[in-house]
Amino acid sequence: DHAVPLPSPLAGSETIRLVGRVDEMERLWTAWKHARSGDKRLVLLSGEPGVGKTRLAAELARRAHAEGAAVLFGRCDDDLAVPYQPFVEALRTYVSTCAPADLEVQVGSHGGDVARLVPELAEQVTGLSEPLHADPETERYHLFEAVDAFLEGAAASVPVVLLLDDLHWAAKPTLLMLRHLVRAGNDASLLVVGTYRDTELDRRHPLAEMLADLRRNETVERMALRGLDEGEVTAFVEAAADQPLSPEVAE
């Protein structure tokens, strides 16, 4: 079998072990177990900048990868607002590291539409189907369907974890694609984890609109991360300094 390596942004060895977040990690792991057994899940991690959203998501991804999952990673950049940016980044890396024979099976009849988003697919798989040529709305719908089918095709052989980082900077088309992915059929071994800064959102923010849309969706879980408590701060600094810390300093 062709094992897909952990994406390089997540593969760096952590100099400080994960401290605290026991309950949050348990909830993430429960979502992973649901996804692993074929029940698609989306978990959204929110919190202020630097609170540890990406660190926690990366820890989950590493543990799932150790269990045989394929991990895909994409992030949104400040002020770039490129449509579908984290999906392009995640799928591009996946396509470049996955065996062509596997890709051919996974994209099925949707190869032409997926290649619109990730042209590198055409270099890996020959004879892709023609993409649909229609009005922009219909083409966009087919693109959403193609990405969903590709991810489900990938998840048919091994469970997939898709990590989308910094969704507060996502362009609206990215969020529409994510919403479509969540609303599509739930029978897939796929866990999507998204991170965002809740400090960046107001009611008119596109992500706030999407969160409102998904409020009653049972496959979506939202987790708000807060700062570490005193005991966790002590453990964190002791791990970083590799020596005991007095309670006064921790406080």
N, C-alpha and C positions, 0 to 999 in steps of 0.2 A: 504494500500500500504506500501511496505517496503522502507522507505526513506534511501538512502545511505548517511551516514554522510560525512561532509567535511573532507578530509584527514588531519591528525594532523599537518603536516608542514604548512598548510594554515589556520588552525583553531585558532591558537593562537591570542588572542586579541591584536591588534596593540596599542602600547603605544602612538604612534604619528599618528595623522590622515594623510591621503594622502593629500599632498599639491601640487598644480600646476597640470600639466599633464591633463588639461581640454580637449585640442584638442585630445591628444592621447587616453584618456578614451572614448571620443566620437567615435573615429574611431574603437576602440575595441568593444564598445557597438553596433555599426552598424554591425560589423562582427558577433557578437553574435545574433543579430536580424535576419540576413540572415540564420545563422545556425539553430536557433530556428524554423524558418519556413520551414526547410527541405532542405537547400542548404549548403552543407558541405563547411567549410572554414578553411584555415590555415593562422595564423598571426605569423610572425617572428619578435621578439623584439630584437634589437641589441643595443650595447653600451659598454662603458668601464666598468671595474669592479666597483661595488658600485654605479652605476648611478641610480639604482632603477628598473631594468627590472623585477626581480622576484616580487618585491613589487607591481608593477603595475599589473602584471599578476594575482597575488594573490587577488588583489582588485576586478578585473573582475570576478574571480572564485567565490569569496564570494557573489558578487551581483547576479551572475547567479544562484548560489545555493539557494539564498533566493527566487528566482523565480521558484524553483523546479527542477533545473538541477542536474544531477549526475556529480560530479567533480572527475576526476582521476588525480593523480599526480605522476610523476616519475622524477628522476634527474640522470644526468651523473656525475661520480666521476673522479677526476684528476688521471691519470696514471692507472686506473683500466681497461678501455677498454673492459668491458664485453659486448659481443654481446647482443643487445636488452635490455640493462639494464633498461632504463627508462620505457619501455613498460612492462617488467616483474614486476617492482616495482608498477606501476600504476594498472595493471590488478590483481596482487596478493592481493593488498588491497581491490580492488573492489570485487573480488571473495569472500574474507573473510567476507565482510559486506553485500553482496547481498543475497536475499532469494534463496535457492536452486531451488525452482520451477521456479523462474524467470530466473536463470542461464541456466536451462535446455532448456528453450524456446530460449534464446538468442544465445547459442552456436549452436543449431540445429545439423546439421550433421557434424560440424567441431570440435566437442568436443575433439576427440583424438589428433588432431593437436594442438589445443590450450593448452591441458594438457602437451604437450612436453615443452611448454614455461612456463606454470604455473601448476606444478603438483598438487597444492592444489585444482584445479578444480575437480579432480577425487575423492577427499574426500567429496566434496559438492554434486556432481551429479553422480549417479550410472549409469552403463551401457553406458558409453561413446563409441562412434564409435572408431574403430581402426584407428590410424594414418596411413598415407600413407607411404609405404616403397618403395623407389625408389632411383635413383641417387641423390646426394646431391643438385644439382641445382633444380631438380623437387620438392624435399622435401622442399627446401627453398621457392619456389614459392607457394606451398600449405600452408606453414606456414603463408606467407604474406596474402594470400587469407583468411585463417582462422581468423587471427587477424582482418582484415578488416570486415569480416562477423560478428564477435563477437561484435565489436564496433557498427556496424550498427544495429545489433540485440538489443543491449542495448539502442541505440538511438531511437528505434522504440516505446519504452514505455515512456521515458522521454528524453529531450535533454541532450546531453553529452558534457562536456568541458574536454578536455584532455590537461593537462599542462606538457610539457617536458622541464625541466630546464637544463641549461648549456650544450647546444648541441655542443659547441666548443670542449667538451671532449668526444663526442659520438664516439663509434666504428663504422667503416664503415657499418657493417650489420644493425645497428640501423638506420642509415640515409637511407639505401636502403629500409627498412621497412616503414619509414616515407614517402619516395618518392612514394612507391607503394600505400600507404594509400591515398595520395593526388591525384594520377593519377586514382585511381579506381572511380567508379561512384559517382557523386556528390549529389545524392538524399538521404541525410541522415542529421538528426538534430545533427550534430557533428561539434564542433569548436575545432580545435587543436591550441594551443598557444605554440610556442617554443621560448626560450630565448638563446642568445649566445653573447659572447664577440667578437666584430668585431676587437678588438686589437690583437686577437690570430690567425687571419686568414691570410694566404697568398694564392696565386692562386692554389697551389698544395694541400691545405687542403681539405679533403673529403667533408666538409660542403660547402666550396666555390664551389666545383664541383656540388654539389646538388643544390645550389642556382642558378648557371648558368643554370642547367637543367630546373628549375622551373620558369625561368625568365618570360616566356610568358604565364604562367598559370594564368587565370583570377580569380581563387579561392584562390590565394596566395597573401597576402599583407605583405610588409616589412615596419617596422617602426624603425627608428634610434632614440634612446633617447639621448638627450644632457643634460648638467647640468642645474640646475634651474637658472632662472634669479634673479635679485636683490630682486624684490618684493616677489618672491616665497621663496627665502632664508630667508627673513624677517619673512614670515608666518611660515616657517618650524621651525625656532629657537624659535619664540614666542610660537608655539604650544608645543615644547619640554620643554621650560623654564616656560611656563604658566605665562608669563609676557611680557609687551611691550618691543620692542627693538628699540634703536635709529638707524637712517639711517646710521650713521658712522660705528656702529658695524656691521650692515648687510653688508655694502660694504666691 
